[in-house]
Amino acid sequence: MKFQIEARVRRPTGWTLDVRIDCDADSLGLVGPSGSGKSTLLDAIAGIEPGAKVLFDGRDLSNLPLHHREIGYLTQDALLFPHLTVRQNLAYSPTAGPPDDVARALGIAPLLDRMPRNLSGGERRRVALARAIVSRPRVLLMDEPFAGLDEARRREALSLLSHVRQTFAIPMILVSHLADEVIGLTEQAVRLDEGKVAAAGPSSTLLRASETRMDNFLSGVVTGPRRASVDGVELTALIPEGVSGAIRLGCYAHDILLASSPPEGLSARNVFPVRVAAVIPTGDAALVELTRPRLRALLTAEGVAALRLRAGSEAYCVLKAASIVYLGPA
């Protein structure tokens, strides 16, 4: 999708948002510190904040109200209708389609007849996401949808959103103050600072050295106790007893080690050959993209140089079983 956005908002305090974005991507991230203008820009795209010029694939939405823009908007608060069941919440939009596939994908099918007051915080957020998707939006806007979650639930939610994005192929704009979320879920990104564009480009190029917490999200099939096949590679992982079938797994980029030859005498249970797809410098670090399975490793610049890594290089991936966690069914 082609995103063309021009927004200028001035507050009585003198703070000004002055942003122009023109890019092609199926997913766009907005990243930056608190107060940089991310949420204000999202409101401008949605039509809540007036005066912005917004074009999606050449279609001008600038003069349309929010309910005519075909936009799904997911805020930090679930904002479910408390007097309606989950099923009724999903069907509330006039454009809502059948909820069954979305409910299964998000793991809320057993919750369809519950009232919002009987849902946990994580369940409410999944219902809110499902409601946005079943309304058949042209674009899904998300304003820090993982704020307030502890790390375990945040990783689960990130993995789930990655799975949903692949399943339903809805273009999205994601706001976060954490670069790892933007890099993990989007293709292009814009970094805002004090209401202006500080940087723009492929999401992985916006990584800063201090923002090293980044997940790899994997899909696989359980093949045995604590074992799963991912892209044809057998991995040992922290899979709960009794889990079977298709699953989602996650591992941090900084937990992946690379070697130029097969290492020996290690306690790590996962050692397998990989090929380097790309090496992306990020200041004093480098993001190394790998294939089969598709992974991203975060290494120091010195480590990349010592291993002579470049696109097309072959290496060995070393990954502890304890670093690969179960994030739910796929």
C-alpha positions as a Markdown table, in Angstrom:
| # | Residue | x | y | z |
|---|---|---|---|---|
| 1 | Met | 0.0 | 0.0 | 0.0 |
| 2 | Lys | 1.2 | 3.5 | -0.7 |
| 3 | Phe | 0.9 | 5.8 | 2.3 |
| 4 | Gln | 0.9 | 9.6 | 1.6 |
| 5 | Ile | 0.3 | 11.7 | 4.7 |
| 6 | Glu | 0.8 | 15.4 | 5.4 |
| 7 | Ala | -0.2 | 16.6 | 8.9 |
| 8 | Arg | 0.3 | 19.9 | 10.6 |
| 9 | Val | -1.1 | 20.4 | 14.1 |
| 10 | Arg | -0.3 | 23.3 | 16.4 |
| 11 | Arg | -1.2 | 23.3 | 20.1 |
| 12 | Pro | -1.8 | 26.5 | 22.2 |
| 13 | Thr | 1.4 | 25.6 | 24.1 |
| 14 | Gly | 3.3 | 26.2 | 20.9 |
| 15 | Trp | 4.1 | 22.5 | 20.3 |
| 16 | Thr | 3.7 | 21.7 | 16.6 |
| 17 | Leu | 3.4 | 18.5 | 14.6 |
| 18 | Asp | 4.7 | 18.9 | 11.1 |
| 19 | Val | 5.0 | 15.6 | 9.3 |
| 20 | Arg | 5.2 | 14.4 | 5.7 |
| 21 | Ile | 5.3 | 10.7 | 4.9 |
| 22 | Asp | 5.4 | 9.1 | 1.4 |
| 23 | Cys | 6.2 | 5.4 | 1.3 |
| 24 | Asp | 5.1 | 2.0 | -0.1 |
| 25 | Ala | 4.7 | -0.8 | 2.5 |
| 26 | Asp | 2.1 | -3.3 | 3.8 |
| 27 | Ser | 3.0 | -2.2 | 7.3 |
| 28 | Leu | 4.3 | 1.2 | 8.6 |
| 29 | Gly | 5.7 | 1.8 | 12.1 |
| 30 | Leu | 5.7 | 5.1 | 14.0 |
| 31 | Val | 8.4 | 5.2 | 16.7 |
| 32 | Gly | 9.8 | 7.8 | 19.0 |
| 33 | Pro | 9.8 | 8.9 | 22.6 |
| 34 | Ser | 6.8 | 10.0 | 24.6 |
| 35 | Gly | 5.5 | 13.4 | 23.4 |
| 36 | Ser | 7.1 | 13.1 | 20.0 |
| 37 | Gly | 3.7 | 13.2 | 18.2 |
| 38 | Lys | 3.0 | 9.6 | 17.4 |
| 39 | Ser | -0.6 | 9.4 | 18.8 |
| 40 | Thr | -1.4 | 12.9 | 17.4 |
| 41 | Leu | -0.3 | 11.8 | 14.0 |
| 42 | Leu | -2.4 | 8.6 | 14.3 |
| 43 | Asp | -5.5 | 10.7 | 15.3 |
| 44 | Ala | -4.8 | 12.9 | 12.2 |
| 45 | Ile | -4.7 | 9.9 | 9.9 |
| 46 | Ala | -8.0 | 8.6 | 11.4 |
| 47 | Gly | -9.7 | 11.9 | 11.0 |
| 48 | Ile | -10.1 | 12.6 | 14.7 |
| 49 | Glu | -7.5 | 15.4 | 14.5 |
| 50 | Pro | -8.6 | 17.8 | 11.6 |
| 51 | Gly | -6.5 | 19.2 | 8.8 |
| 52 | Ala | -4.4 | 16.3 | 7.6 |
| 53 | Lys | -4.0 | 15.2 | 4.0 |
| 54 | Val | -4.3 | 11.4 | 3.9 |
| 55 | Leu | -4.1 | 9.2 | 0.8 |
| 56 | Phe | -4.0 | 5.4 | 0.8 |
| 57 | Asp | -3.1 | 3.9 | -2.6 |
| 58 | Gly | -4.0 | 7.2 | -4.1 |
| 59 | Arg | -7.5 | 7.4 | -2.5 |
| 60 | Asp | -7.9 | 10.7 | -0.8 |
| 61 | Leu | -9.5 | 10.3 | 2.6 |
| 62 | Ser | -8.8 | 13.9 | 3.8 |
| 63 | Asn | -12.4 | 15.1 | 3.7 |
| 64 | Leu | -14.1 | 11.9 | 5.0 |
| 65 | Pro | -15.2 | 11.5 | 8.6 |
| 66 | Leu | -13.8 | 8.6 | 10.6 |
| 67 | His | -16.7 | 6.2 | 10.0 |
| 68 | His | -16.3 | 6.6 | 6.2 |
| 69 | Arg | -12.5 | 6.0 | 6.0 |
| 70 | Glu | -12.7 | 2.2 | 6.3 |
| 71 | Ile | -10.1 | 2.3 | 9.1 |
| 72 | Gly | -9.9 | 0.0 | 12.1 |
| 73 | Tyr | -8.5 | 1.8 | 15.1 |
| 74 | Leu | -7.1 | 0.0 | 18.1 |
| 75 | Thr | -6.2 | 2.1 | 21.1 |
| 76 | Gln | -4.4 | 1.3 | 24.3 |
| 77 | Asp | -7.9 | 0.8 | 26.0 |
| 78 | Ala | -10.0 | -2.0 | 24.6 |
| 79 | Leu | -13.2 | 0.2 | 24.8 |
| 80 | Leu | -15.6 | -2.8 | 24.5 |
| 81 | Phe | -19.3 | -2.2 | 24.9 |
| 82 | Pro | -19.9 | -3.5 | 28.5 |
| 83 | His | -23.6 | -4.4 | 27.9 |
| 84 | Leu | -22.9 | -6.6 | 24.8 |
| 85 | Thr | -21.4 | -10.0 | 24.6 |
| 86 | Val | -18.1 | -10.6 | 22.8 |
| 87 | Arg | -20.0 | -11.9 | 19.8 |
| 88 | Gln | -22.2 | -8.8 | 19.8 |
| 89 | Asn | -19.2 | -6.5 | 20.1 |
| 90 | Leu | -17.7 | -8.2 | 17.1 |
| 91 | Ala | -20.9 | -7.8 | 15.1 |
| 92 | Tyr | -21.4 | -4.1 | 16.1 |
| 93 | Ser | -19.9 | -2.5 | 13.0 |
| 94 | Pro | -22.3 | -2.3 | 9.9 |
| 95 | Thr | -19.4 | -3.6 | 7.8 |
| 96 | Ala | -18.7 | -6.6 | 10.1 |
| 97 | Gly | -18.2 | -9.9 | 8.5 |
| 98 | Pro | -18.5 | -13.4 | 10.0 |
| 99 | Pro | -16.3 | -13.5 | 13.1 |
| 100 | Asp | -15.5 | -17.3 | 13.2 |
| 101 | Asp | -12.2 | -17.3 | 11.3 |
| 102 | Val | -10.9 | -14.2 | 13.2 |
| 103 | Ala | -12.1 | -15.6 | 16.5 |
| 104 | Arg | -10.2 | -18.8 | 15.9 |
| 105 | Ala | -7.0 | -17.0 | 14.8 |
| 106 | Leu | -7.0 | -14.9 | 17.9 |
| 107 | Gly | -8.0 | -17.7 | 20.3 |
| 108 | Ile | -11.2 | -16.1 | 21.5 |
| 109 | Ala | -13.7 | -18.6 | 20.0 |
| 110 | Pro | -14.5 | -20.0 | 23.5 |
| 111 | Leu | -15.2 | -16.4 | 24.7 |
| 112 | Leu | -17.9 | -15.4 | 22.2 |
| 113 | Asp | -20.8 | -15.6 | 24.6 |
| 114 | Arg | -19.0 | -14.0 | 27.6 |
| 115 | Met | -19.6 | -10.4 | 28.8 |
| 116 | Pro | -16.6 | -8.0 | 28.8 |
| 117 | Arg | -16.6 | -7.9 | 32.6 |
| 118 | Asn | -15.7 | -11.6 | 32.7 |
| 119 | Leu | -12.6 | -11.2 | 30.5 |
| 120 | Ser | -9.0 | -10.7 | 31.5 |
| 121 | Gly | -7.1 | -7.7 | 30.3 |
| 122 | Gly | -5.3 | -9.7 | 27.6 |
| 123 | Glu | -8.6 | -11.3 | 26.5 |
| 124 | Arg | -10.2 | -7.8 | 26.2 |
| 125 | Arg | -7.4 | -6.6 | 24.0 |
| 126 | Arg | -7.7 | -9.7 | 21.7 |
| 127 | Val | -11.5 | -9.1 | 21.4 |
| 128 | Ala | -10.8 | -5.4 | 20.5 |
| 129 | Leu | -8.3 | -6.5 | 17.8 |
| 130 | Ala | -10.8 | -9.0 | 16.5 |
| 131 | Arg | -13.5 | -6.3 | 16.3 |
| 132 | Ala | -11.2 | -4.1 | 14.3 |
| 133 | Ile | -10.4 | -6.9 | 11.9 |
| 134 | Val | -13.9 | -8.2 | 11.3 |
| 135 | Ser | -15.0 | -4.7 | 10.3 |
| 136 | Arg | -13.0 | -5.3 | 7.1 |
| 137 | Pro | -10.8 | -2.1 | 7.3 |
| 138 | Arg | -8.6 | -1.0 | 4.4 |
| 139 | Val | -6.0 | -0.1 | 7.0 |
| 140 | Leu | -5.6 | -1.0 | 10.7 |
| 141 | Leu | -4.3 | 1.7 | 13.0 |
| 142 | Met | -2.8 | 0.6 | 16.4 |
| 143 | Asp | -1.7 | 3.0 | 19.2 |
| 144 | Glu | 0.7 | 1.2 | 21.5 |
| 145 | Pro | -1.6 | -1.9 | 21.7 |
| 146 | Phe | 0.9 | -3.7 | 24.1 |
| 147 | Ala | 1.3 | -0.9 | 26.6 |
| 148 | Gly | 0.9 | -2.1 | 30.2 |
| 149 | Leu | 1.5 | -5.8 | 29.5 |
| 150 | Asp | 4.2 | -7.6 | 31.4 |
| 151 | Glu | 6.9 | -9.0 | 29.3 |
| 152 | Ala | 5.5 | -12.6 | 28.9 |
| 153 | Arg | 2.1 | -11.3 | 27.8 |
| 154 | Arg | 3.7 | -8.6 | 25.6 |
| 155 | Arg | 5.7 | -11.3 | 23.7 |
| 156 | Glu | 2.5 | -13.4 | 23.4 |
| 157 | Ala | 0.6 | -10.5 | 22.0 |
| 158 | Leu | 3.4 | -9.5 | 19.6 |
| 159 | Ser | 3.5 | -13.0 | 18.3 |
| 160 | Leu | -0.3 | -13.2 | 17.9 |
| 161 | Leu | -0.3 | -9.9 | 16.0 |
| 162 | Ser | 2.5 | -11.1 | 13.7 |
| 163 | His | 0.4 | -14.3 | 13.0 |
| 164 | Val | -2.8 | -12.2 | 12.3 |
| 165 | Arg | -0.9 | -9.9 | 10.0 |
| 166 | Gln | 0.2 | -12.8 | 7.9 |
| 167 | Thr | -3.2 | -14.5 | 8.0 |
| 168 | Phe | -5.4 | -11.6 | 7.0 |
| 169 | Ala | -3.0 | -9.4 | 5.1 |
| 170 | Ile | -4.4 | -6.1 | 6.4 |
| 171 | Pro | -2.1 | -3.1 | 5.9 |
| 172 | Met | -1.4 | -1.5 | 9.2 |
| 173 | Ile | 0.2 | 1.5 | 10.9 |
| 174 | Leu | 1.6 | 0.7 | 14.4 |
| 175 | Val | 2.6 | 3.3 | 17.0 |
| 176 | Ser | 5.1 | 2.3 | 19.6 |
| 177 | His | 7.8 | 4.0 | 21.7 |
| 178 | Leu | 9.8 | 0.7 | 21.5 |
| 179 | Ala | 11.7 | 0.2 | 18.3 |
| 180 | Asp | 11.8 | -3.6 | 18.8 |
| 181 | Glu | 8.0 | -3.8 | 18.4 |
| 182 | Val | 8.1 | -1.7 | 15.2 |
| 183 | Ile | 11.1 | -3.6 | 13.8 |
| 184 | Gly | 9.4 | -7.0 | 14.5 |
| 185 | Leu | 6.0 | -6.1 | 13.0 |
| 186 | Thr | 6.6 | -3.6 | 10.2 |
| 187 | Glu | 8.5 | -3.1 | 7.0 |
| 188 | Gln | 8.9 | 0.6 | 6.8 |
| 189 | Ala | 9.1 | 3.0 | 9.8 |
| 190 | Val | 9.2 | 6.7 | 10.7 |
| 191 | Arg | 11.0 | 7.9 | 13.8 |
| 192 | Leu | 9.4 | 11.1 | 15.2 |
| 193 | Asp | 11.1 | 13.6 | 17.5 |
| 194 | Glu | 9.5 | 16.8 | 18.8 |
| 195 | Gly | 6.8 | 16.6 | 16.2 |
| 196 | Lys | 9.0 | 16.2 | 13.2 |
| 197 | Val | 10.4 | 13.3 | 11.2 |
| 198 | Ala | 13.9 | 12.5 | 12.5 |
| 199 | Ala | 14.4 | 9.4 | 10.3 |
| 200 | Ala | 12.6 | 7.2 | 7.9 |
| 201 | Gly | 13.3 | 4.0 | 6.0 |
| 202 | Pro | 13.2 | 0.2 | 6.4 |
| 203 | Ser | 12.2 | -0.6 | 10.0 |
| 204 | Ser | 15.4 | -2.5 | 10.8 |
| 205 | Thr | 17.6 | 0.5 | 9.9 |
| 206 | Leu | 16.0 | 2.6 | 12.7 |
| 207 | Leu | 17.4 | 0.3 | 15.4 |
| 208 | Arg | 19.5 | 2.1 | 18.0 |
| 209 | Ala | 22.1 | 0.4 | 20.2 |
| 210 | Ser | 20.0 | 0.9 | 23.3 |
| 211 | Glu | 17.0 | -0.8 | 21.7 |
| 212 | Thr | 18.3 | -4.4 | 21.5 |
| 213 | Arg | 15.2 | -6.2 | 22.9 |
| 214 | Met | 13.8 | -7.6 | 19.7 |
| 215 | Asp | 11.8 | -10.8 | 19.1 |
| 216 | Asn | 11.9 | -13.4 | 16.4 |
| 217 | Phe | 8.5 | -15.0 | 15.9 |
| 218 | Leu | 8.4 | -18.5 | 14.5 |
| 219 | Ser | 5.7 | -20.9 | 13.5 |
| 220 | Gly | 6.2 | -24.6 | 13.7 |
| 221 | Val | 4.7 | -28.0 | 14.4 |
| 222 | Val | 5.3 | -30.1 | 17.6 |
| 223 | Thr | 7.2 | -33.3 | 16.7 |
| 224 | Gly | 7.8 | -34.6 | 20.3 |
| 225 | Pro | 8.3 | -33.6 | 23.9 |
| 226 | Arg | 9.9 | -30.1 | 23.8 |
| 227 | Arg | 10.6 | -30.5 | 20.1 |
| 228 | Ala | 9.2 | -28.6 | 17.1 |
| 229 | Ser | 9.9 | -28.5 | 13.4 |
| 230 | Val | 10.4 | -24.9 | 12.1 |
| 231 | Asp | 11.0 | -24.5 | 8.3 |
| 232 | Gly | 12.4 | -28.1 | 8.3 |
| 233 | Val | 14.7 | -27.5 | 11.2 |
| 234 | Glu | 14.2 | -29.5 | 14.4 |
| 235 | Leu | 14.4 | -27.3 | 17.5 |
| 236 | Thr | 14.4 | -28.0 | 21.2 |
| 237 | Ala | 12.3 | -25.4 | 23.0 |
| 238 | Leu | 10.4 | -24.6 | 26.2 |
| 239 | Ile | 7.1 | -26.2 | 25.0 |
| 240 | Pro | 4.7 | -27.1 | 27.7 |
| 241 | Glu | 3.8 | -30.7 | 28.3 |
| 242 | Gly | 0.7 | -31.8 | 26.4 |
| 243 | Val | 0.9 | -29.2 | 23.6 |
| 244 | Ser | 0.5 | -30.5 | 20.1 |
| 245 | Gly | -0.1 | -29.3 | 16.5 |
| 246 | Ala | 0.8 | -26.0 | 15.1 |
| 247 | Ile | 2.4 | -23.5 | 17.5 |
| 248 | Arg | 4.0 | -20.1 | 17.8 |
| 249 | Leu | 7.5 | -19.7 | 19.3 |
| 250 | Gly | 9.7 | -16.7 | 20.1 |
| 251 | Cys | 13.3 | -16.0 | 20.7 |
| 252 | Tyr | 15.2 | -12.7 | 21.2 |
| 253 | Ala | 17.6 | -11.5 | 18.6 |
| 254 | His | 20.4 | -11.0 | 21.1 |
| 255 | Asp | 20.1 | -14.6 | 22.3 |
| 256 | Ile | 21.3 | -16.0 | 18.9 |
| 257 | Leu | 25.0 | -16.8 | 18.5 |
| 258 | Leu | 26.7 | -17.4 | 15.2 |
| 259 | Ala | 29.8 | -19.4 | 14.5 |
| 260 | Ser | 31.9 | -19.8 | 11.3 |
| 261 | Ser | 32.2 | -23.6 | 11.9 |
| 262 | Pro | 30.3 | -26.3 | 13.8 |
| 263 | Pro | 30.9 | -25.6 | 17.5 |
| 264 | Glu | 31.6 | -28.5 | 19.8 |
| 265 | Gly | 31.2 | -29.2 | 23.5 |
| 266 | Leu | 28.3 | -26.8 | 24.1 |
| 267 | Ser | 25.3 | -27.1 | 26.4 |
| 268 | Ala | 23.1 | -25.4 | 23.9 |
| 269 | Arg | 20.7 | -27.9 | 22.3 |
| 270 | Asn | 20.2 | -26.1 | 19.0 |
| 271 | Val | 23.0 | -25.9 | 16.5 |
| 272 | Phe | 22.2 | -25.8 | 12.8 |
| 273 | Pro | 23.5 | -24.3 | 9.6 |
| 274 | Val | 22.1 | -21.0 | 8.2 |
| 275 | Arg | 22.7 | -18.7 | 5.4 |
| 276 | Val | 23.0 | -14.9 | 5.8 |
| 277 | Ala | 20.4 | -12.9 | 3.8 |
| 278 | Ala | 21.6 | -9.5 | 4.8 |
| 279 | Val | 23.8 | -7.6 | 7.3 |
| 280 | Ile | 22.3 | -4.2 | 8.4 |
| 281 | Pro | 24.7 | -1.9 | 10.3 |
| 282 | Thr | 23.0 | -0.1 | 13.2 |
| 283 | Gly | 25.6 | 2.1 | 14.8 |
| 284 | Asp | 27.8 | 0.0 | 17.1 |
| 285 | Ala | 25.7 | -3.1 | 16.4 |
| 286 | Ala | 24.5 | -5.0 | 13.3 |
| 287 | Leu | 21.3 | -6.9 | 12.6 |
| 288 | Val | 22.1 | -10.1 | 10.7 |
| 289 | Glu | 19.1 | -11.6 | 8.8 |
| 290 | Leu | 19.2 | -15.3 | 8.4 |
| 291 | Thr | 17.2 | -17.8 | 6.3 |
| 292 | Arg | 15.8 | -21.3 | 7.0 |
| 293 | Pro | 14.5 | -20.7 | 9.5 |
| 294 | Arg | 14.0 | -16.9 | 9.1 |
| 295 | Leu | 15.8 | -15.3 | 12.1 |
| 296 | Arg | 17.4 | -12.1 | 13.0 |
| 297 | Ala | 20.5 | -12.0 | 15.2 |
| 298 | Leu | 21.9 | -8.9 | 16.9 |
| 299 | Leu | 25.7 | -8.9 | 16.9 |
| 300 | Thr | 28.3 | -6.4 | 17.7 |
| 301 | Ala | 30.0 | -4.8 | 14.7 |
| 302 | Glu | 33.3 | -6.4 | 15.8 |
| 303 | Gly | 31.6 | -9.8 | 15.8 |
| 304 | Val | 30.3 | -9.4 | 12.3 |
| 305 | Ala | 33.8 | -8.3 | 11.1 |
| 306 | Ala | 35.5 | -11.2 | 12.9 |
| 307 | Leu | 33.1 | -13.8 | 11.2 |
| 308 | Arg | 33.3 | -11.9 | 7.9 |
| 309 | Leu | 29.5 | -12.1 | 7.6 |
| 310 | Arg | 27.9 | -10.7 | 4.4 |
| 311 | Ala | 24.9 | -11.6 | 2.3 |
| 312 | Gly | 25.4 | -15.2 | 1.0 |
| 313 | Ser | 27.7 | -16.2 | 3.9 |
| 314 | Glu | 27.2 | -19.6 | 5.5 |
| 315 | Ala | 27.3 | -19.9 | 9.3 |
| 316 | Tyr | 26.1 | -22.0 | 12.2 |
| 317 | Cys | 23.4 | -20.8 | 14.5 |
| 318 | Val | 23.6 | -21.6 | 18.2 |
| 319 | Leu | 20.5 | -21.2 | 20.3 |
| 320 | Lys | 19.7 | -22.5 | 23.8 |
| 321 | Ala | 16.5 | -24.4 | 24.3 |
| 322 | Ala | 15.7 | -22.1 | 27.2 |
| 323 | Ser | 15.8 | -19.1 | 24.9 |
| 324 | Ile | 13.0 | -20.4 | 22.7 |
| 325 | Val | 9.6 | -19.9 | 24.4 |
| 326 | Tyr | 6.1 | -21.1 | 23.6 |
| 327 | Leu | 3.8 | -18.3 | 22.7 |
| 328 | Gly | 0.6 | -20.1 | 21.9 |
| 329 | Pro | -1.1 | -22.2 | 19.2 |
| 330 | Ala | -0.8 | -21.1 | 15.6 |
